[in-house]
Amino acid sequence: MGRTPLPFVRPQLPPLEDLEGPYREILSNGMVTTGLYAERLGEALRAHLGVRHAVAVSSCTTGLMLAVQALNLPRGSVAVLPSFTFMATALGAVWNGLRLHFVDVNRETMNIDPARVEEALTADTSVIIGVHQFGAPAPVEDLRRVADAKGISLLFDAAHGFGSLCQGQPLGGHGRAEVFSLSPTKLLIAAEGGVVATGEEDIATHVRLGRNYGNPGNYDCRFPGLNARMSELHAILALKSLERLEEAAANRNRAAHLYRELLRNVPGVSFQKVLENDRSSFKDFSIVVDEHAFGLTRDQLARALAAEGIHTRVYYAPVLHKMEAFRPYAGENPAAELPNTLYLESHALSLPMYSDMKEEEIERVAASLVRIQRHALPIASLNLSA
Ligand SMILES: Cc1ncc(COP(=O)(O)O)c(C=O)c1O
């Protein structure tokens, strides 16, 4: 169409001049890992999140592996978690020898459904893993009640959670631990990185040791840990990115509001619901496309937008219970139990969303989407390729 393509993500990174000083410092003193800046980041995030401990690690995935390990759950016991999520949500559990029981999400919030969790609990269940999907806080209080009633641990994959607010407060303090990601698609960016937030001293100590092989410093390894440290280069980037986090979250919320305004009358388009008094980080802005009312399927819409230079992403397909990696751990998970998961797998579409998204960019996406819907019939006959 002769217009600049709109990518799906556009990481907003601090300018080089903000980084030069600290990078010069670590490059000259040689402290490029396990140094002051990773500790400072932990401190800054502890204050930002309002939690007792925030431990910087190399990724959300390694953070989840160490957080689950810290709970010391019986091998072969069962983690209850959503299937409509990113693969890493399940990885921490399977690396710790747990089995998986996938439960359905609420179709509107796209988050794990506490009623389905409650039904799924058995004597073998040892942990519930919630996810704040696309940054929309999970129903934390209902999940806490369900977990507490059975004395089961509750953890959160808060990969998308920086910039979210739950009842006015940042995430991080729910369940026994919440694990965040700082990869480039997020609002707070370390290039690669994660943070384990917890109120429990023992969990924080375990993650600190575990990110360093399990070595307390005397080379007498206490348990099988990982190299999951955050380098100083990453920590510096994250500290600078933290200065812009609130602005990023506010801008994404403005963008989401405008998307909703411009698309609310489009037949067959609906939006992810954010619970009352919560704020999503809008790590992603996800719509649901009903092909009967819209005139095109989700995939046909994605291809038509791509033809106009607008790149979208399907999150999540395949959903976790269909992945080869998890089949040996999940046993039978009848599809009939996961109708909303299957519906979202084939109907949800994430539109472009950036921390520095401009109004014109939202207007361009919305105008294309509206135009595509109006011309759904001829577009359907074009059979556009992916
Ligand atoms: C829900 C969810 N959990 C975990 C992760 C893994 O994060 P990381 O890449 O920092 O390991 C991601 C990655 O985007 C994610 O979307």
The ligand as an ORCA input file, in Angstrom:
! r2SCAN-3c Opt
* xyz 0 1
  C       2.880    -15.484     30.062
  C       4.369    -15.572     29.894
  N       5.083    -16.240     30.816
  C       6.428    -16.341     30.738
  C       7.122    -15.770     29.691
  C       8.601    -15.978     29.585
  O       9.320    -14.809     29.832
  P      10.874    -14.761     29.560
  O      11.060    -14.630     28.088
  O      11.362    -13.560     30.314
  O      11.454    -16.032     30.086
  C       6.436    -15.062     28.702
  C       7.167    -14.439     27.593
  O       6.726    -13.493     26.983
  C       5.021    -14.967     28.797
  O       4.310    -14.333     27.853
*
